[in-house]
Amino acid sequence: MARKARKYSKKASSTVERAMKKRKAGTLKSGRSGRTVKSRKQAIAIGLSEARAAGAKVPKKSAKRGRKAKKRKARR
């Protein structure tokens, strides 16, 4: 059976894992406001962005928000 390609690199996975552990301990802070992160999804996003900044293999951010805003504007 063929092996499935990795979505993220090992370095990115370990960075996300570290962010999740920090969130559980209550020491993970969000960037701009400095508030404690409580959301699991937000912790994953912070871990991925740190991995991206460190040069790990991480896919680009999805441009879903921009697309939706453009569609909404086009309807008007």
N, C-alpha and C positions, 0 to 999 in steps of 0.2 A: 504494500500500500504506500502511496506517495505521502511524504511529510508535508504538512501545511507550512507555508512561509511564515516567519515571525513578523508580527505587526510592529513591535518595538524591539530595539536592541536590548541586550542584557543590562547594559549600563542604564538605559532609560527605565527598565523594569525595577532595578535596584533603587533608583532615585524616587520613583513613585512609591515603592515600598517604604522608604525612609520617611517620605511625606505622610504616609498613612499612619506610621508609628507615632510621628510627632502629633498628628491630629488626635489620636487616641489618648496620648499623654496630656493633650491640651496645650501644647506649646507651639503649634503651627499658626502663624499669623498671616493674614492677607497682606498683599503688597502695599496698596495705597493707604487704606484706612488703618491698618495695623491691628484690626480686630481678630479675635481668635476664630479659626475656621471650624465650623461644626459639620458642614456638609461633606459627604464622602466624595461626591462628584467634584467639588471644588478642590479637595485635597489631591485628587488624581490630576486635575488640570494644573495645579501648582507644581506637582512633581514632574509632569511632562514639560512644562515651560522651563523648569530648571535644567532638565536633561537637554532640552533644545539649546539652551544658552551655553551648556557645557560642550556642545558639539556631538551629542549622541544621535543615533539614527531614529528619528521620530517623524511620522508623517506630518504634513502641513496642517495648520488649523483649518477646519471646514468653514466655508464662507456662507453658512446658512443664513445668518442674521442679515447680511448685506443683500442677499437674494430676496428675502422676504420683504425687506423695506422697499426695494426697487419695484417688486410686484405691486405692493400697496400703493406706491406713488403712481404707477402706470394706470391703475384702475381709476384714479381720480380724474 
